[in-house]
């Protein structure tokens, strides 16, 4: 058993079951299952981490009661009830006799309101989008593209926008230089940043699209910019922000994870933290992908690497403008790792647990990076190394928002479910909703 201040994290030991663990804490197995949304509740893995929460106020549903009527009874929001009870599946109707949690012990234990954004693909299923929406302030559909004539390549994200609005979440437009081949085009970026008339046309098209589709603002993401485009990019972002702010919309700019102003490399040199932080309303710092598809096996977002970036970020940008990037995925590497040949497979954190169950693997926790990992041998005799996120690693990352007094966080991305994360977030912070 491991306690994180007031929140309890239980790490499964040999021969433990959900029933035996529930007995230790005086909670029902189904209650722990609902909190963690376990993929294999009958087959826990040694080393698997479970979130343990204690209800402070509960309510047994009576005939004719709805989420809305129960929320009014306790003077809480309907969204807070959905957040506290993920098993409700976001429906206003609840069967009589169900026990729902109105509040948990020590909820909002870090005593902070946080802004939470998440990136999503427009083709994600409506039911999954609905299940996550209550935990967000903003949701951003990836991604609009840009043609050389300044016209925009749209995203069919009507369902995302409609669902967001139904839950009081503000949808954001996402604009990048990503091509149809899935790569960021620095040639296109350079073409745009060297033509002020073209930039003005793009800004006009952005505003028209925002108004037509009902976005609350823009998230702009030009990556792999060469150093010579740095100043022009900051000016472009500043002009976008001025135009959108005048109409009541916000602008977020995505930043590569730098640790110094002089950091070399195409990923970093075109992003001037001081200039871009001043140009936009918020800066989304992409603090992930140290462990990545073509790299050696390691944590996606080692805590010390994340902190190093944040320490530099707050030296250039006011903390209240910073959103910390949070990964909702892991990677599976086949060993031995061979540079230039090995390609890791991106997996969900649920898939990681399911894989550990399938192959009888024990999960370990690296204290230095604050990240879980495990090894297993597949049916073909090949050894694998898996790094992923769980309640321990996500608690460590989320705690940095308060430690550095940041505005909040942003998740990349909703493609891979991570239900344990949302309950952890819901327990330690109050998620802001902006009218």
N, C-alpha and C positions, 0 to 999 in steps of 0.2 A: 504494500500500500504506500502510495506517495501523495503527500498533501502539497498542493501549490497554494500557499497562503490559506484561503478559506475554501478553495475548491479541491475536491478529492479526486485523485487519479489512481485507479487500481491497476496494477500490472499483474497479469495472470501468471500463476505459478503452476508447476506440474500437478496434474490430477484435479485441478479446480474446474468446476462447472459453473454455469450461470446460476444454477440453484444454490450451490454452496457459497458463491460470492454474495448472492442476494441475502443469504442468511447472516453473513457477517455484518451487513449494513442495515439489516432490518427492513429491507425493501423487497418488493415482489420481483421475480425474474422478468415479468412482462414490462415492469416499470423501467428497469435498467435497459431492456431491449429497446423500448420506445425512445429513450434518451439517446442511445448510441446508434439506433437503426442498424443493428448487427446483421451482416450478410449471412452469417452461419451461427445463430444463437446456440445451436446444439453442439457446435464444434469450435470451441475456443482454442487459441494458439498460445503456447507458452511465450510470454513476453508481450502479448497483446495488451494494449492500454485501453481501459474503460473509464468513461466519465461517470462519476457518481454525484448525483444531486439529491438534495432533500427538499421535498415540498414544504412550503411555509403555510400556504393557504390553498385548500382544495375545495372543489364543489362537485356534488353528485347531481347530474342532470335530471331534471324533473320533466314530466310530460308537457310538451308544448314549448319548452325553452329552446332558445337558439343562441348562437354565439353572441349576437347583438344584445339580446336581453340579459344574458349573463354578464357581459361586459358592463352594461349599465348598472346592474345590481352591485357590482364591486367598484364602480367608478374607474374602470381601466379601459384601454382601447381594445377593440376586436383584434387588431394586429398583434398586440402583446399576448393574447390568448393563443393565437395561431403559432406564434414563436415558441411559446412554452409547451405546446402540445403538438409536435409534428405529426403524430399519428392521426390527427383530425383530418388531414388531407385538405385543409382549407375550405371546408364546406360550412355553410351557416347552420345546416341541420345537424343535430347531434342526437343519437339514440338515447332514450331515457335510461338511467342507470349508470351511464359512463361517468368515470371519475376524471375530472380535468384539473390541471394545476393552474391556479390563479397567479401564484408567485412562488419562487424558490427561496430557500434560505440564502442570505448573503448575495442576492442578485444585484447586478451592477456593482460587483465587489471592488472594481478599480475606480468607481465613482467618476465616470467620464461619459459624455456624449461623444459619439464618433460618427463621422461620415464614412459610409461604406459604399464603394462602387464595385461592380463586377462586370467583366466582359463576357459576352455570349455570342454564339453564332445564331443567326436568324432561323436556322432549320432545327433547332432543338425542340423537343416535344413540348407541347403546351402544358402538360401535367407537371413535367419536371420544372419548367420555368416558374409555374405557380408555386411549387413547393419551396423555392428559394427566395422568391420575391419579398416575402415579409421581412427578411433580414437585410434588406438593402435600402440605401438612400437614393442611389443612382444605378441605372443599368445601361450598359453601352453595347450596342450591336456592332460587331466587327464585320466588314469595314467598307466605307465608301472609297472608291478610287477616283483618280483624276485623269482626264484626257488632256492632251496637249493644247486643245483649244479652250481649256478652262471649264468645260462641262464636267459634270460629276457622273460617276458610275454608281448607281444606287444599290441599296440593299433592300430586299423584300422582308422587312421586319415588322409588319403590321401587327402580328400576333404579340410580339415582344412589347411593342408600344402600348397596345390595348391592355395587356395583362399588367404592365407596370402601372398604368394610370389607375386600374381597378384597385391596386394595393397601396396607392399613395406614393409610389416610387416614380422618380423623374427619369425619363429616358433621355439618353444622350446620343448624338450623332458622332460617329467615329470616322475620321478622315486620315488616310495614309497614302503612301506611294507604293503600296503593295500591288504587284502586277498579277495577271491571271496565272502566271507560273508560280506564284506564291513567294516571290522574293521582293525585297524593298529596292526600288530603283533610284540610285543616287543620281543617275543621268536625268531622270524625270524631275527629281527634286532640284537639281542644278538649273534645268531649263526654266522651271517655275520661279526660282529665287533670283534669276537674272532678268526678269521681265515684270516690272511693276504694274503695267497695264493688265497683264494676264492675272497677276495676283488680285487686283481689284475685281476682275470678272469672277474669279473663284470665290472671293468673299461675298459678292452679290448672290452667287448661286448657292452658297452655304446658307445665307440668310433666307433665301426663298424656300429652300428645302426644309429648314428648321420650322418655318412658319406653316408650311403646307402639312407636314407630318406631325407637328406637335412636340418636337424635341424641346428639352429645357436648356440645351447648350451643345457645345462641341468638345470632343476629345481629339486632339491633333497629334499625330504620331509619324514623324519623318525620321527614319532610322538609317544608320550607316552613312551619315553625311560627312563629307570631307571637311577638313578644317577651314578651307576657304569659303564654305557656305555658312559658317557658324554665325557671323554677325548678321547676314541677310536673313537667316532663318528666324533669329530673335526679333528682328524688325517686322517680319511677316506675321509672326505670332502676335506681336504687340498690336499690329493693325487689325488683325482678326478680333482680338479681345476688345479693342476700343469699339469696333463696329457692333459686335454682339452685345457687349455690356450696355451700349446705348439703347438697345432694344429689350433689355431685361434678361439676357441669356449669359451663361457662364462659359468659360473656356478652361479646359485642362490640357496641359502639355505633358507628353510622356517623355521621360528622361532615361538614358542608359545609366547603369549603376557605376558611377564614377567615385573614386576616392581622392582625387586631386584635380585641380584645374589643368595641370600639365599632363594628365594621363594620355598615353599614346594608344593608337589603334583606331581603325575606321568606325568602330561602334561608338567611340567616346568623343572624338575630337570635334565633331560638329554640334555637340550639345554643351553650350555655355550655361552652367547652372545659374550663375548670377543674373545673366541677361534674360534667360528664359523664365526664371522664377519671378522676375519683375514683370515680364511681358504678359503672363497668364494669371488667372485667378487661383489655380491650383497646379501643382506639379506632381505627377504620378511617377514615382521613382521605381523602376523595374528591378527590384531586389530579388532576383531569382535567376535560374539558368547557369549556376556555377557547375552543377551536374547537368549535362545536356546530351542530346542525341549522339553526337560524335566524340564526346569527351570521355575521359576515364570514369569509372564508377565512383560516385561521391554524392553527397547531399545536394539537392536542387538549390536549397537556400540555407547554407550553413549560418548559424546565428552570428558568429563572429564576423563573417563577410557582410552580412546584412547590416550589422552595427557600424562597421567601418564606413559603409556608404552613407548611412544616416548621419554619422558624425560630420562627414564632409558636407552633406546636403544642408544641414542646419547652420553651417558656417557661411553659406551663400544665399540661402532662402529662408524666410521666416518659417518656423515650424508649423504655424497655423495654416500654411498654404501647402503642406506636404502630405501626400497620400502614399503610404508604404505599400509596395507590391507584395502580394502573398500568393504563392503557388498552391494550386489545388490538385496536384498530380505528383506522380513519381516516375521512376524509370527502372526498367528491367534490362540488365546487361548480360550477355552470354560471354563467359570467360573461356580462354584468357582474353583480356582486352588487347587488341592490336590497333595502334594508332593508324588512322586513315582507312581502316577496314571495319572495325567493330561499330555497329549501329544499335544503340539502345532503343527499346520500345517504350513509348510513353504509355503509362497506365494510370488508372484511377487508384485512389487510396483504398477503395473497397476491393478492387481487383487484387491489390497487393495482399490483403488479408485472405482473400479467397485462394490465392496461389499458395500462401503459407499453409493454409489448411489442407489443400490438395496434396502437398508434398511433405507434410509433417515437419515443416521447418520451424525452428525456434527464432523468435524475433529478438534482436538485440537493440540496445539504444546507445548511440555514440554521444557521450556527455559533452565533448568538445563542440561538435556541430549542433547538438541538441536535436538529433534526427534518428528515427528508427531505420533498421536495415536487417536483411537476412540473406542467407544462401540456401540454395537447393539444387538437387540434381534431377534433370528431367528424364523422360522416358528413353531418350537417346543417349543418356550418359553424359550430357553436357551440363556443366556447372553454371549456375546463374547467380548474380548479385543484384539485389533489389534495394533501392533507397526510396522512401516514401514519406508521407506526413501522417501524423496521428494527433491525438489530443495533447500529448506532451509537447510535440514540436510546434503545434499551432498556438498553444498557450504561450510558449516562449516568444514566438514572433508577435502575437497580438499584444503582449505586455510592453513591447517596445514603443507602441503608440503612446502610451502614457509616459513611459520613461523619458522619451524625447519630446513630449508635449505636441505630438503631431495632430493634424486635422483628422486623420483616419487612415483607412487602408483601401486597397483595390485588389480584387481577385482575378488572376489569370488562370483558368477561365471556368465557365460553368459547364463545359463540355463533359467533364468527369465528375460524377456525384461525390460529395464529401460531407454527408449529413452530420457527422460528429463535430465538424468544424463549426457549423451554424449554431449548435447548442452551446458550444464553448464560447463563441462570440456573444451570444445572447445572455449568457450567465455573467460575463465579466464587464460588459459595457451596455450602455443604452444607445441603441442605433437611432441616429437622427433621422427624422422625416421633415423635409423642407416643403413648405407650402408655396 
